[in-house]
Amino acid sequence: MNKQTSSTHSKLVLSSITLAVLTMMNQAAAQQLESGMQRVEVTGSSIKRLATEMALPVSTIKADEFTKRGMTSLADVMMALPQSNSLAPSNAGSGTNINLRGLGVNRTLVLLNGRRLANEAIADGYANLDVIPMSSLLRVEILRDGASSIYGSDAIGGVVNFITKSSVEGGSITAQYVQPEKSGGGDEQRLSATFGKGKLASDGWNLYATIDGRQRSRLAARDRADLSSNELLASIGRAPTLASGGYASPANFTTPSNKTAANPYYKTGCQAPYSIQGAKNTCIIDNNEYGTALHETRQLTFYARGTKQISDDHTLSLDYMRGESTIISARNPTQSVTAKGMPARVPAGSKWYPGGAGGVPAMAGLKGEPLTVTWSVADLGLASNKDVQLNQRLALVDEGKIGEWDYKTGLVYGHSGRKNYYNTGYVSGPGLNNGLASGVLNPFSLQDEAGKGYLRDISVDGQLNRDSTSTFAGVDATASRTLMQLPGGSLAMAVGIDIHRDTTEDTRLPITNEVSYANASSSHGEGARNVSALYAELDIPISKQLTVNLAARDDYFSDFGNTFNPKASFRYEPSKTLMLRGSANTGFRAPTLFDRYGYRLPGANGNTAAKWDDPTLCPGGKPGVAGSGTAVAGSVASEVCNVALPKQTGSNDQLTPETSRGWTLGMVVEPVKNLTLSFDYWNIRMKDMLANLPEQAYFQDPAKYKDLFVRNPDGTLAYIKNVTMNLGGQKTAGIDLTATYALPRMDIGEFNFQLDGTYLTQFENQLEKDSPYVSNVGRFGLASNGTTSNFPIITYRWKHTLKMNWKRGDWSSQLTQNYNSHYDDQNLVAAEYQREIKPYSVWNLTGTYSGFKNISIVAGVTNMFDENPPVTNHSGYTFGYLSSAASPIGRSYNLRMTYNF
């Protein structure tokens, strides 16, 4: 919404306050008991009520469910959620995040105890769940109906509220170990300890703390070589041997007079395990040797909470969270790219020149011209980055009652820092090229002692290259009370205020200009935003059967002005076995601070995620099908065909906010005893969507996006402009289904079943305003929603989790199925390789025994039937399988033991 005049703003604020005066009954009504049950505040409302009274669709996952299902991280929780299109955190990046409805991580609001965290420090638009202490959690509540007038109108996809234990008495120590059945990495270890003291009821205070550590080792591609064998890749049209050169060890080369790449070791098979034969007399890097299926990760989190019961009606609490997440991301060895205008060249005087004194085989046709080499420095091994995120939050909360009013106030400060280091295998780019020019470095084999010493001298390992910070500071207050009695119960009202400030600062250090392989440049971006909001809620029990809830939020953004967003919901229960519910809302999301105020560089600062043909220098192929074009005269095929091309990403100071409208309509029914069914239809419409154009859009219609291919004076590609933009609209809709059934108690134990699923009826994107909508249901399509990953969102038609529980005495078990329906592959390949990806299903089994005093043991099998991840011809997935949707680990075993004291 555009800026309004101050007069309009005042009127909207007054209207918000008017509604607010109808909602302050939040905690007053909350203290009351109804039918012997205590009313609680449920995510999505400021008014406490019985959880069964909710008009909004809220899913709850209790902490003991993590244990029953053998989960070791919140990534496991989010991947199994049917309403989530989250990507598996198998690839290095910002850590674990959640993407409700496939709308993008920036549109899912993550809360801790109903309040925001400082966002991940670079993009500053979403929270990294890896920093949340899993051992501190009591439950997770997912509000599935979109934009929230209570928490923020930017929650277009929904709200995920992580709720910690309010108090702990005694202590516990938990150890968990996960071991894959197949050899290699991917094993996990987790250790947590919790201790608390004091009883609120009798002592008037409680203090507890928990610390939680987890680590996962790297799983190399060669540990699961069968998942990306040359035979498998060839069967889907992506045979690696079709590539014509590129960066390899030994190096491929061209000359000023001959731009066709060649390699002196091609005839002898290149040099395993560093490279394999490619096409047209070239060698190519062996991705199975260097690739990473799962990156090494570590998390260390801490949470402490102190609560003081000042009186029966007054409680003061202080909590502190500290979460540190480390990702060691590995990539192919350093490559010899042009650095500071100096190309990677081997002069005729070098002893490593083919046919020279160094023993490199002679090549016919060479006449002493300098060789431009594309070299992958095998001596250095994998290049790896260490990404360290540290997120801290301090929250002071005062809850009490004054007269007829219940109140809750909070003061929160969060600080998120992210530092990136060159960990191993990185060297100075100019230094590398100087070593080639001087003859000390051999691009056609491993180095002699002089070459090894030179590489050590130009190493930059251990140096910090990027430093980013984001902060969140806010104060909020909510007051509630009952106003009067209506035929259906108490008319309740809550009003609240929320004032907070967000800041971001992101700096790429000058060292990045030296490390040319990383393809980054020094930069700096910073921004800040103040947001003030008034919100109100009114709960109107019109009758015993019908309750209507009205809410509204009035926000003022220091950089975008005012926006007013209402929300209405109802709950109608004509009988004890049937309940109808629905809601409608509007939403508003300003560009993230990074999208609007982050770095802006004049040139390329990265490469495309997938390989493509340059439409000008490698024309003639099928649009969007990499490797189908032909290099023009004077161009090197391995540099312009079937290759990752330079790309420019970053912020855009012309961005405007996006808006949304959403509604839900559902029912909960109990057709027979012990069987409960719920159906909720949801519908979300967005305008002016903030996102990047998907890569395939450029190459499927290069004429349309010609202006976004920025070229150098000589016609070579400088970069593809891929900054954040205001695109067109998005339409998405579907049905959430939940079914629970408990069998009558039997001698052999208690059995219950639960199915949670989402059926997608619509997912359409519009790349530009007024352009046609394109459906993305059950296909990769052209979905573009500002997600943090380069991978496209996969929009399954149907996704579900099925749970079957059994319990008898000290024994219990759970069998779980996670299921994704079939969908079309990307299919930017030759027609004979176009395919459909089959449904994917993984079964997990756990068993629990609690018969020992103070000890609980859980053992389980994950991926019981050892299902491989789905195969894909999408060129962004290097290994040919969906690493973003499924784990390559295979069958694994986990053991968990908890000792309580």
Buried (B, 14 or more C-beta within 10 A) or exposed (E): BEBBEEEEBEBBBEBBBEBBBBBBBBBBBBEEEEEEEEBEBBBBBBBBBEEEBBBBBBBBBEBEBBBBBBBBBBBBBBBBBBBBBBBBBBBBBBBBBBBBBBBBBBBBBBBBBBBBBBBBBBBBBBBBBBBBBBBBBEBBBBBBBBBBBBBBBBBBBBBBBBBBBBBBEEBBBBBBBBEBEBEBBBBBBBBBBBBBBBEBEEEBBBBBBBBBBBBBBBBBBBBBBEBBBBEBBBBBBBBBBBBBBBBBBBBBBBBEEEBBBBBBBBEEEBBEEBBBBBBBBBBBBBBBBBBBBBBBBBBBBBBBBBBBBEEEEBBBBBBBBBBBBBBBBBBBBBBBBBBEEBBBBBBBEBEBBBBBEBEBBEBEEBEEBBBBBBBBBBBBEBBBBBBBBBBBBBBBBBBBBEEEBBBBBBBBBBBBBBBBBBBBBBBBBBBBBBBBBEBBBBBBBBBBEEBBEBBEEBBBBEBBBBBBBBBBBBBBBBBBBBBEEBEBBBBBBBBBBBBBBBBBBBBBBEBBBBBBBBBBBBBEBBBBBBBBBBBBBBBBBBEEBBBBBBBBBBBBBEBBBBBBBBBBBBBBBEEEEEBBBBBBBBBBBBBBBBBBBBBBBEEBBBBBBBBBBBBBBBBEBBBBBBBBBBBBEEBBBBBBBBBBBBBBBBBBEEBBBBBBBBBBBBBBBBEEEEEBBBBBBBBBBBBBBBBBBBBBBBBBBBEEBEEBBBBEEEEBBBBBBBBBBBBBBBBBBBBBBBBBBBEEEEEEBBBBBBBBBBBBEBBBBBBBEEEEBBBBBBBBBBBBBBBBBBBBBBBBBBBBBBBBBBBBEEEBBBBBBBBBBBBBBBBBBEEEBBBEBEEBBBBBBBBBBBEEEEEBBBBBBBBBEEBBBBBBBBBBBBBBBBBBBBBBBBBBBBBBBBBBE
